[in-house]
Amino acid sequence: MELTDAQALALRMRSLLLGPGAGPDSVAGVVEWFGAMQAQDMASGLWSLGVRLPAFTLDDVNAALERREAIRTWPMRGTVHLVPPADAHWMLELTGVRMLAGAAKRRAVIGLEERDADRGVEVLATVLKGRRLTRAECLTALADAGIELAGQKGYHLMWYASQKGVTCIAPHVGKEQTFVLLDEWVPEPNRPSREEALGIIALRFFRGHGPATRADLARWTGLTMTDVKAGVAAAGDALTTVRVDGTEMLVAPELLDAPAAPPAGGWTALPGFDEYMLGYKDRGLMMDDAHLQAVVPGGNGVFQSTIVRDGRVVGTWKRTLGAKAVTIDVFPLVPLGAAEREQAEAALLPYSAFVGLPPRIRWPQS
């Protein structure tokens, strides 16, 4: 099937749970839909859930995470994601193995011996037994055991223990990150075969991001193209092929039952670290190349929050939480008239409702 760019973008927004139509109604459902959601920045991860669960407040999402509807760990690309708890073990084994393969090089750069890294994992496995500790408490336990933590060594050890499947990140206590033992937090993990696991991750990626390319899946997971092809084959009829401007892409076939050119979602305010932006190698459907510098200043990997109109980025925004209000500064990337500015401001209101603070919206460049 041939799709225009507009049709592909509309389908993609629905896959991303940002277009019209009902989606999952729980944190567990949203995270399972995607398979994994970027959550390196916790505030962004929380709003990624909130924007897809319009009836939820920040407290509601935090409560769901406390109920273990999702957990955070480093399943792929060396970055933190929210994943379904029962799937954390096999995801780490499937996609994390390549990150572990590169850990020795990283340790050489930061001056950490492998024996000290492994001893650090043993220390954390002991001190976390039956307990939940903050990052600071974990680092103190490592230091008390005589393990050097200078520079990036402490961060590497916390990553390494989770990458090995020993620990995972539990919900914050106040503003502090906490850690637990993965086996205690998830006592009954799913254990698919490797072929089944490849099929599951392929299905979830294209269901939650399609239409997308095999290269998008390879970039998102860090898997080889050989594994990507095996995953697509294992998913079978749960995926179908379309062509977008001559490029072959994959999508969940049920999306194709919708009207040929549905709306792409109206106006939406998204966090910077959202699957809308991070799930793709080529972001041309959603954003002009000329705007990339504004969305990722300096190409440093720190994505700005975006204002999206009908699936396309038209501005960025920054928020400052205060005691009595949330101040939101909006920076348009395309000309916006008075009516369009009103629509952009209306798109920001769900965020202020989510955090439970009245908005104070400014346009600094006006």
JOHUCOR-V806902 format. One record per backbone hydrogen bond with DSSP energy under -1.0 kcal/mol. NH is the residue of the N-H (numbers start at 1). CO is the residue of the C=O. E is the energy in kcal/mol with one decimal. If there is no record, write none. Layout:
nh	co	e
NH	CO	E
NH	CO	E
This chain:
nh	co	e
3	243	-3.1
8	4	-2.7
9	5	-2.6
10	6	-2.2
11	7	-2.3
12	8	-2.5
13	9	-2.4
14	10	-1.6
15	11	-2.5
16	12	-2.4
17	14	-1.5
18	13	-3.1
19	13	-1.1
30	26	-2.3
31	27	-2.5
32	28	-2.3
33	29	-2.0
34	30	-1.8
35	31	-2.3
37	82	-2.1
39	80	-2.8
45	41	-2.4
46	42	-2.4
47	43	-1.7
48	44	-2.4
49	45	-1.3
50	46	-2.4
51	47	-3.1
56	53	-2.7
58	354	-2.8
61	57	-2.2
62	58	-2.5
63	59	-2.4
64	60	-2.0
65	61	-2.2
66	62	-2.1
67	63	-1.5
68	65	-1.5
69	64	-2.1
71	83	-2.3
72	169	-1.5
73	81	-1.9
79	76	-1.8
81	73	-2.8
82	37	-3.1
83	71	-2.6
87	84	-1.9
88	85	-1.4
91	87	-2.1
92	88	-2.3
93	89	-2.0
94	90	-2.3
95	91	-2.8
100	96	-2.2
101	97	-1.7
103	100	-1.3
106	102	-1.5
107	103	-2.7
108	104	-2.1
109	105	-1.6
110	106	-2.0
111	107	-1.1
112	107	-2.4
117	113	-2.0
118	114	-2.7
119	115	-2.0
120	116	-2.2
121	117	-1.8
122	118	-1.8
123	119	-2.3
124	120	-2.4
125	121	-2.4
126	122	-1.5
127	123	-2.8
128	124	-2.0
131	128	-2.7
133	179	-1.8
135	177	-2.1
138	134	-2.4
139	135	-2.7
140	136	-2.1
141	137	-2.1
142	138	-2.1
143	139	-2.6
144	140	-2.8
145	141	-1.1
146	143	-1.9
147	142	-2.1
153	150	-1.8
154	149	-1.1
156	152	-2.4
157	153	-2.3
158	154	-2.0
159	155	-2.6
160	156	-3.2
161	157	-2.2
162	158	-1.4
163	159	-3.1
164	160	-1.9
165	162	-1.6
166	161	-2.4
167	161	-1.2
168	180	-1.9
169	72	-2.7
170	178	-2.0
173	176	-2.5
176	173	-1.9
179	133	-3.0
180	168	-2.0
182	166	-1.8
185	181	-2.4
186	182	-2.7
190	86	-3.0
197	193	-2.8
198	194	-2.4
199	195	-1.9
200	196	-2.5
201	197	-2.5
202	198	-1.9
203	199	-2.5
204	200	-2.6
205	201	-2.0
206	202	-2.4
207	203	-2.4
208	204	-2.0
209	205	-1.2
210	206	-2.0
212	250	-1.7
217	213	-1.6
218	214	-2.4
219	215	-2.3
220	216	-2.7
221	217	-2.4
222	218	-2.4
228	224	-2.3
229	225	-2.5
230	226	-1.9
231	227	-2.6
232	228	-2.4
233	229	-2.2
234	230	-2.3
235	231	-1.9
236	232	-1.2
238	235	-1.8
239	236	-1.6
240	251	-2.5
242	249	-2.7
243	1	-2.8
244	247	-2.9
245	3	-1.0
247	244	-2.1
249	242	-3.0
250	212	-3.1
251	240	-2.0
255	252	-1.7
256	253	-1.3
257	254	-1.2
258	255	-1.4
268	308	-2.4
270	306	-2.8
274	272	-1.6
277	274	-1.6
278	274	-2.7
279	275	-1.5
286	283	-1.2
287	283	-1.6
291	288	-1.9
292	289	-1.4
295	291	-1.8
296	292	-3.1
299	296	-2.6
300	297	-1.2
304	295	-3.0
306	270	-1.5
307	315	-3.1
308	268	-3.1
309	312	-3.0
310	266	-3.1
312	309	-2.1
313	286	-2.8
314	307	-3.0
315	307	-1.2
316	331	-2.2
317	305	-1.6
318	329	-2.2
320	327	-2.5
322	325	-2.3
326	358	-2.4
327	320	-2.6
328	360	-2.4
329	318	-2.8
330	362	-2.5
331	316	-3.1
333	314	-3.2
334	314	-1.1
341	337	-2.4
342	338	-1.9
343	339	-1.8
344	340	-2.4
345	341	-2.6
346	342	-2.3
347	343	-1.8
352	348	-1.6
353	349	-2.4
354	350	-2.1
355	351	-2.1
357	352	-2.2
360	326	-2.4
362	328	-3.1
366	363	-2.4
